[in-house]
């Protein structure tokens, strides 16, 4: 075990920073960083789904049509599309931490605004603006956390952070079940303010990404942060092996250029991850945001039962996500995603053939499909960040997750139009077809990233 850092005897380079980060163990400092970022991500997830559990009340209070319901659910995702691209671009220029703070302030402010919405159009406007903030937070946070962790530990460490997203979805269901029937739809937005307010001051206790600093030539700042992490590891009595050299590349000296996302090997990766994002989230958000309202309006279940069924689906997604976090470093990204896409088509296909004629059939089979696809949804941020070099990581992840937003906005609109015109079972048939497309794209074009250093993945 080393008793001091290795960076003091020679000038520091970007490759030195990467090599030293690769050999770092998981320390209390890194765990604290994951918890702090997780607090913001928890609220992001809660905010995404809060409207779904407010909607069964709003439908009757505001006399909403299925088309208006679809627009309220979808425009939040369109705002997230804008936020993902804009804040991903901004994070490459001013840093990960500054952008994270901006996104948190924006979606907290719009959460307050949603409390004062008075009609469908006012809620659509506030949810769109709120979506800009929530859309920017997760991709930037994902790039940030990925840049701290070595290849061998990256999948498990990151996905145990990302589990907080489905937990936030589940918490939304829990709040909806207990609070909405008693206090009304505004309770969803009031409760959602608590973790957001806590996340803002906590943001000052973590450091900027050393990899981002090194990519901008701010090597002394990066060295100081990595040295502090090394000292923390030594103080905790953990082994600190010698850093293994990370090969330098000419590309590592280049500035961020969005056109590079569509050039060379990154072009194939970009279009592949975009298709995976879209297929996954069109299905998963089409299901989870509409299910409480479908139980209430199509199957005529009591409000509390409708909300309880929605919560059950979210909770099963959390269990599946935890299993994925613990196993994906063994199974591999590509194999897991291809199998999950294919398995998810089975319960949806059965629902389509049965006609989705009872609430029980929908609860069991839609929940099973949701849980399977949720393992892809919550881990694609890990995979996206692994596909790009530091100069493109936040931008590439943000642009990829923009297709998450397009898929998320398309899902509720598809459900709303098809339920009104044809019948619920056609929704499940279309979603099964979308998952087949996702399976084909993944099998044919996705690459495996398990256990590979970020700099090696982006030569």
N, C-alpha and C positions, 0 to 999 in steps of 0.2 A: 504494500500500500504506500502511496506517495504521501508525504507530509506537507507538501506545498504545491502550488500550481506550476504548470509547465510552461507558462507563457512569458516568464520574466527574462529569459536568457537570450531571446532573439526577437527581432521585429515581428509584430503580429500581422497575419494575413487573413483574408476571408476563409481560406482553406483551414488555417489553424483554428479559427472559431468553430467551424463545422466539425472538425475532428474532435475537439474538446467537448462539444455538446453531445456527440455520438456516444462518448464513453461515460457520460454522467449517469449515476443511479437516480432513482426516484427519491427525492428528499422531501422533507416537510415543506420547504419553500415552494417546490413544484406542486405539491398537493394543495397548498394554500392558493396558488395561482389558479389551479383547476377549479377550486371551490368558488373563488371570486368570479371568474368568467362564467362558471355554471349558474351563479345567481342571476346574472343578466339573461342567460340563455333560457333558464327556467321561466322567467317572465315573458320572454319572447314566445315560447311555446304556449303558455297560458293565454296570452293575448290572441294568438292565432285562432284558438278554439273557443274562446269565451263567447263569441258571437253565436256559435252554434247552439249553446245552451241557453242563451237569451232569446233565440229566435222563436221557439214554440210560444212564448208569451207575446213577443212583438207581432207575430203573424196575426193574432186576434186583436191586440190592442190598436194596431195601426191599419188593420184590414189589408194586409199585404197579399199580393198575388204571387203565384209560384215564380214568375219572372222577376219580380222585385226581390224576393228572397234570394234567388240566384245571383242578382246583381250585388246585393249587400254582402253576400259571402265572397263573391268573386273580386270585387274592387279592392278589397284589402290585399289580395294576392297580386293584383296588378301594381299596386303601390310597392309591394315587396320586390317586384321585378325591377322597378326604377331604382329602389334603394340598393339592391344587390349589385347592380352594374355601377351606379354612381359611387357608392361608398367603397366598393372593391377597387375602383380606379383611384379614389382619393387615398386609400390606405397605402398604395404603392408610393405615393408622393409625400404624405405628411406623417406616416407611421400608423401602426396598428392601434396603439392606445388612444391617440387623439380621436380617431374615427369611432372607436367603440364608445367613448364618452358622448360624442355627438349623437350617435344612434340611440343611446339610452335616454338622453334628454328629450329627443324628438318623440319617441313612442310613449314616454310617460306623459308628456304634454297632451298628446292626442287621446290618451286614455281618459284624461280629465275631460277633454272636449266631448267624448262619446257619452259621458254622463248627461250632457245637456242636449243631445240629439232629440229632435222633435218630429222627424218624419223620415221616410225611407231615403230621400235624397240627402238630407243632412247627415244621416248615418253613413251613407255611401261616401260622402266627401271626407268625413272624419276618418273612416276606416282606410280610405286610400292614403291619406297623409300619414296615418299611423303605420301603415304598411311600409312606407318608405324607410322608417326607422327600424322596424322589425326585420325587414328584408336585408338591411345592411349589417345588422349585428352578427348573425350566425356565421356567414361566410368569412368575415374578417376575424372573428373569434377562432374559427376553425384553422385558418392559415396561421394565426398567432400561436396556438397551442402546438400544432404540428411542428413548428420551427424550434421548439425547445427539446423535443424528445428524440432519442436515437432510434434507429430502425428496428432493433429487436423488441423494444418495449412500446413502440408508437401505437400499434393497433389497439392493444388492451387499454393503455393509459388514456388515449383519446376517446375511445368508445365508452369507457366508464364515465367520462365527462359527458359525452353526447347522450347517455341514458337519461340525463336530466331533462332532455327535450320531451320524450314520451312521458316522463314523470309529470312535467308541466301540463301536458295534455290530459293526463289522468286527474291531476289536481283540479283542472277546469271542470271535469265531469263531477268530481266530488263536491265542489262549490255549487255547481248547478243543481245537483240533487238536493242538497240541504238548504240552500239559501234562496234560489229563485222562486220556489213555490210559496215561500213565506214573505220574502222582502221584494220580490219583483226582479226584472231583468237588470236593473242598475247595480244590483249586488255583485254581478259578475265583474263589473269595471271597478267598483270600489275596492273589492278584495285584491284585485290585480295590481293596485297601486303599492301595496306593502313591500313585496320583494324588489320592486323597481326603485323605491326610495332608498332601500338598504344597499342596493348595488352601486349607487353613485359614489358615496364616500369610500366604499371598499376599493374602488378603482385606483385610488392613490397608493395602494400597498403593493402593486406589482410593477414590473419593469418592462421596458420596450423589448421587442424581439431582437436578440443579438444577431441573428441571421439577416434581418432587415437592415439593421444598423451597418453591418459589415458590407452588405450589398450597396450601400450608399457611401462607402468609404469612411464611415465614422467608426474606425477600428478601435480607437482607444475607449470609446463608450461601450462598444461590444465586449471588449476585453475586460472592462471593469465589471460588467454584469456576469459574464461567465466565471470570472475569478471569484465573485461572491458566491455563485452556485457551487463552485468547487470547494470553497472554504466551508460552506454549509454541509456538504457531503462528508468532508473530513471530520468536522465537529460531531457529526452523528455516528462516526466510527465506521463509515462505509468504504469499501474498496474503490480506489480511483486508479484504474489501470492506465498505462501510457496511451496517449491518443494515437489512433491508426491514421496514417495519411489519407486525405481525401483528394483525389485527383483534381487539379485545376483545369478549367476549360476556358477557351477564348470567350465563349458566350457569357461567362460569369461576369465579364466586365461591361456588358451592354446595359443600357437603360431600358426601362419598361416601354414596350411598343405593342399596343393592342393587336397590330396586324400579325405579330408572331404567333398568336393563338391559332391562326389559320394556315401556318406555314410549316413545312417539314413534318417531322413526327408529331408535333403538337396539333397540327390540323386534324389528323385522324383521332387523336385523343379528345380534342374539343368536341367534335361532332358525336363521338361515341357517348361521352358523358352527358351531353345535352339530351340525347335520346333517352338515356337511362333516367335522368332527372324527370323528364316530361312524362314518360310512361308510368313511373312510380307514383308521382304526386297527382297525376290526373285521377288515378284510381283511389289512392289512399285518402285524399282530401275530398274527393267526390263522395266517398263513403262516410267518413267520420263527421263531416260538417252537416250532412243531410239526414243522417240516421235518426237523431232525436225528433226532428220535424216529421219524418216519414212515419215513425211510430205513432206520433200524435195525430197527424192529419189523414194518413192512408189507413192505418189499422185501428184508429180511434181509441188508443190506449190512454189512460189517465196521465196527466202531466208528470207526476212523480215517477211513474213506471217508465215512461218514455226517457226521462233523464237518467234513471237507473240503468236502463239498457245501454244508453250511450256511454255511461261511465264504465260499464262492464267491458265494452269493446276497447276503450282506452287502456284499462288496466291490463287486459290480455296483451296489448301491444307493448307495455312496459316489461312484462315477463319475457316475451320473445326477444326484446332488445337486449336485456341483460344476458340471455343465453348467447346471443350473437356476439356481444362484447367479449365474453369469456372464451369463445371458440374460434373467432374469425382469423386470429393469428395462426391457428393450426390448420384450418380448412383452406384459407386463402380467399382473397377478395373475389376473383373472377368466378371460381367454382361456387361460392356461396350465392352470389347474385344470380347466376344462371339457373341454379336449382330453385331459388326462391321465386323467381319470376314464373317458372313452370309450375311449381306447386301451388302458387296463388291462383292459377287459372282453374284449378279443380273445384273448389267450393263455389266460385262464381259461376262456373259452367253448370254445376248442379242446381244452383238457384235459378238460373235462366231456364233450365229444362223443367223444373218443378213449378215454375210460374210465380215464385216468391209470394205464395198465397197466404202464408201465415207469418205473424210477427216472430214466432219461435224459430221458424226456418231461417228468417233473415238474421235474427240474433246469433244463432249458432254458426251458420255458414259465412255470413258477412264478417263476423268477428274472427273466424279462423283465417279468412283471406286477409283481413286487415293485419292480424298479428304476423303473418308470414311476410307480407310486403313491408311492414313497418321495420323489419330488420334491414331491408335495403335502404329505406327512407332515412333512417337515423344515422346510417354509416356512410352514406355517399359523400358527406362533407370530408370524412377521412380520406376517402378514395380520390376525390377531386383535388385536394391539397397535395396529394402524393404525385399527381401527374405533371405538375408544373415546377419550374425553377423559382427561386425566391423572388426574382424581379417580376414574375408573372403570377405568383401563387394566389394572392388576394384577389387580383383582377380575374384570373381564370376561374377561381372558385366562385366569385361573385357572378360572373357571366354564366357559369354553369347553373348556379342556383336560380338565375333569372328564368331558366326553363322550368325549374321547380315551380316558380310563381305562375308561369303560363299554364302549366299543367294543373296547378291548384285552382286557378281561376276558371279553366275550361271544365274541370270536373263538376263543380256545382251548377254551372250553366247547362251542361249536358243533362244532368239529373233533372233539373227544373223543367227543361223543355220536353224531355222524353216522358217523364211522369205525367205531365199535363196532357200530352198528345197521344201517347201510345200505351204506357203501362210500365210498372216498376221492373218487371222481369227483363225487359229489353235493355235496361241500364246495366244489369249484371252481365248480359251477353256482350255488350260493347266493352265493358271493363275487362272481361276475360280476353277479348281480342287484343286489347292494348297491351296486356301482360305478355301475350305470345310475341308481339313485336319486340318488347323489351328483352325477352329471352334470346331471340335471334340476334339482336344487335350485340348483346353481351357476349354470347358464345363466339360470334364471328370476329369481333373487333376489339374487345376489352383486353387489357394487358394485366399481368399479375404483378403486384407491387409488394407482396408479403416479404418482410425481412430485408428490404433493400434500402440503402441510404438514399436520402432525398437527392443529393448531388449526383449519385449514380443513375437514378431514374431519369434525370434530365441532362443528358450529355450535350 
